């Protein structure tokens, strides 16, 4: 099984290369940024590309999207410490076939990677549930993130403070949040606000 691997941390990249070779993979190329990873995949045509999510230049997710268009036979698999739902959803949208943790022991990582490569029709990305907000909740959320009080949000939207309280209560429930700070944090993680 032939791989291109990419990560912007040299020691991790070196260790990953050794671990994968030790597990029987052929590492055709190693890259330390997204553009180099894409170039290596187009040049070497590996079975799969194992990509860090956050790299300079092109991110791992951007490389996935480009490979989907330019070399669809190359399976894209992300390896990362980040598992925020918004990142997982972006990876899914870009065509990634799997999502592996950097904290996984080498033998288990190799097993998971083989499983993904053996059954490429199965997407091994975690399921992400992003709540659907009403238009008014979508109006309230960014103002909440900017630190506006209930009265300020009400004035800005031309409604009563009691109406804002009702919207906030529904937002807290949908975001599984106990207060304003948790609601804003969860909304950012889910990609509902920048």
C-alpha positions in Angstrom: 0.0 0.0 0.0 1.6 3.2 -1.2 1.3 6.5 0.7 2.1 10.1 0.6 2.2 11.6 4.1 2.1 15.2 5.1 2.5 17.1 8.4 4.1 20.5 9.2 5.9 19.1 12.4 9.2 17.6 11.2 9.7 15.2 14.1 6.1 13.9 13.9 6.4 13.5 10.2 9.6 11.6 10.5 8.2 9.3 13.3 5.0 8.7 11.3 7.0 7.7 8.3 9.1 5.2 10.3 6.0 3.8 12.0 4.1 3.3 8.7 7.1 1.7 7.0 7.5 -0.6 10.1 3.8 -1.6 9.6 4.4 -2.6 6.0 3.3 0.6 4.1 5.4 2.1 1.3 5.9 5.8 1.9 6.5 7.3 -1.5 6.9 10.9 -0.3 6.8 13.1 2.8 5.6 16.7 2.7 5.7 19.5 5.3 3.0 21.7 3.7 -0.2 21.3 1.7 1.1 22.4 -1.7 4.0 20.0 -1.5 1.6 17.2 -0.4 -0.7 17.9 -3.4 2.3 18.0 -5.8 3.6 14.7 -4.4 0.2 13.0 -4.8 -0.1 14.1 -8.4 3.4 13.1 -9.2 3.5 9.7 -7.4 -0.2 8.6 -7.6 -0.3 6.8 -4.2 -3.1 4.6 -3.0 -3.8 7.1 -0.2 -2.6 10.5 1.2 -2.4 10.8 4.9 -2.7 14.5 5.6 -2.5 16.8 8.7 -5.5 19.0 8.9 -3.7 22.3 9.7 -0.7 22.9 7.5 0.8 26.0 5.9 -0.3 27.0 2.4 -3.0 24.5 1.6 -4.7 22.8 4.6 -5.2 19.1 4.6 -8.9 19.7 3.9 -8.0 21.9 0.9 -5.7 19.2 -0.4 -8.6 16.6 0.0 -10.8 18.8 -2.1 -8.1 19.3 -4.8 -7.4 15.5 -4.9 -11.1 14.8 -5.3 -11.1 16.8 -8.5 -7.6 16.2 -9.8 -6.8 12.6 -8.7 -10.0 11.0 -7.4 -8.3 7.5 -7.2 -6.1 8.8 -4.3 -7.9 8.2 -1.0 -7.6 11.2 1.3 -7.3 10.5 5.0 -6.8 13.1 7.7 -4.6 12.7 10.7 -5.0 15.2 13.4 -5.5 16.1 17.1 -8.5 18.3 16.1 -11.9 16.8 16.2 -14.2 19.8 16.2 -17.5 19.1 14.4 -17.0 22.0 12.0 -13.6 20.5 10.9 -15.1 17.0 10.6 -17.9 18.4 8.5 -15.5 20.4 6.3 -13.4 17.2 5.8 -16.5 15.2 4.8 -17.5 17.9 2.3 -14.0 17.9 0.8 -14.1 14.2 0.2 -11.9 12.8 3.0 -12.5 9.1 3.5 -11.3 8.8 7.0 -10.2 10.7 10.1 -7.4 9.3 12.3 -6.1 10.6 15.6 -2.4 11.4 16.1 -2.7 9.9 19.6 -3.4 6.4 18.1 -0.7 3.8 18.7 1.1 2.8 15.5 -0.3 -0.7 15.2 -3.9 0.6 15.6 -3.3 3.5 13.2 -2.1 1.0 10.6 -5.1 -1.2 11.2 -7.5 1.7 10.8 -5.7 2.9 7.7 -5.8 -0.5 6.1 -9.5 -0.8 6.9 -10.2 2.6 5.2 -8.1 1.6 2.1 -9.8 -1.8 1.9 -13.3 -0.3 1.9 -13.0 3.1 0.3 -16.8 3.3 -0.2 -17.2 3.6 3.6 -16.6 7.1 5.0 -15.0 6.7 8.4 -15.6 10.3 9.6 -17.4 10.8 12.8 -21.0 11.9 12.5 -21.6 15.6 13.2 -24.9 17.0 14.3 -25.2 20.7 13.6 -28.4 22.1 15.0 -30.8 24.0 12.7 -31.4 27.5 13.8 -34.4 29.7 13.0 -33.6 32.9 11.1 -34.2 34.9 14.3 -31.8 32.6 16.3 -29.3 33.2 13.5 -29.7 36.9 14.0 -29.3 36.7 17.8 -26.2 34.5 17.9 -23.6 36.9 16.4 -24.9 39.7 18.6 -24.5 37.4 21.6 -21.0 36.5 20.5 -20.2 40.3 20.3 -21.1 40.6 24.0 -24.3 42.5 23.6 -26.7 42.4 26.6 -30.3 41.1 26.1 -31.5 44.7 26.0 -29.0 45.7 23.4 -29.9 42.6 21.3 -33.6 43.4 21.6 -33.0 47.0 20.6 -30.9 46.0 17.7 -33.5 43.6 16.4 -36.5 45.7 17.3 -38.1 43.2 19.7 -38.7 43.0 23.4 -36.0 41.7 25.9 -38.5 38.9 26.9 -38.5 37.8 23.2 -34.7 37.7 23.3 -34.8 35.6 26.5 -37.0 33.1 24.7 -34.7 32.9 21.7 -31.7 32.5 24.1 -33.4 29.6 26.0 -34.0 27.8 22.7 -30.4 28.5 21.6 -29.0 27.1 24.8 -31.1 23.9 24.4 -30.0 23.5 20.7 -26.4 24.1 21.6 -26.4 22.1 24.8 -25.1 25.1 26.6 -25.7 26.3 30.2 -24.8 30.0 29.6 -23.9 32.6 27.1 -20.2 31.7 27.1 -20.8 28.0 26.5 -23.4 28.9 23.8 -20.9 31.1 21.9 -18.1 28.6 22.3 -20.2 25.7 21.0 -21.6 27.8 18.1 -18.0 28.6 17.1 -17.0 24.9 17.3 -19.9 24.0 15.1 -19.1 26.7 12.6 -22.4 28.6 13.2 -20.4 31.8 13.8 -16.9 32.9 12.8 
